[in-house]
């Protein structure tokens, strides 16, 4: 698989994985390296599949989650993409444009950084429980 295909498949399978399709969740997880380095800026970095899975499990119970790639380009191991994501949890829907860069090696995502255009809208929407933010945000001293 090309790096572009790995990233495209990851987001194609995201909707079903979040809504509880265990087969799609397994297929999506197989695309993530055990040594993944992930950061959803401005949240703290996540290292390794166990932390990544814990972060992903924070979205269980999401009524709806969709990531649609609007632009995507590949150069070697690196994929740069812009996507529009929407989430609904507890009846609140938020979404926005996200720019991400991923490095794919041996059909697995090994590095991934996302930059959200409207992070504060999501953060203060009331959509995610405060425990989510306490777990993933940087403490002021870490900034």
Phi, psi and omega in degrees: 000143174283162177301321179297320178293321178300311182295316179300316179297318180307311183283331176296322183273352185299312184306309182293322181296317181292325182277004171107007177285102186295328178295315178293324178298317178294318179297318180293316179298326179296341179275357183252127181294145174301337182256023185305143171242115186230139171217129173256092186296127019257019178287166182290155177295150178241132183236122176092156184295325180298314178293321179298315178298320179297318177297313180298323180292342176298340182265359177299137184097353176297128182291332185200137174210127181219134174237114181249118179287126179260328177216140181210140179213148180235139170224104183063235181281350189259137176236126176250129182216149171247137180217158176251122179244147174226141177226146172226125178217135181055035176079000181256129179249130174225164178184181179165179180275139179228136174253130182225153174229133182231145173249127183243126178229130179051047176064023176226145177282119183253335176221144182202127174230131176245145175234119183263132181291329184228050182305318184296330177298315179292313184303320186256016181283342186082005184290313183262142178299151180303329179300327177300311184292320179300326183284325191250343182281153171293143168284150182308326180292338181276347181286000000 
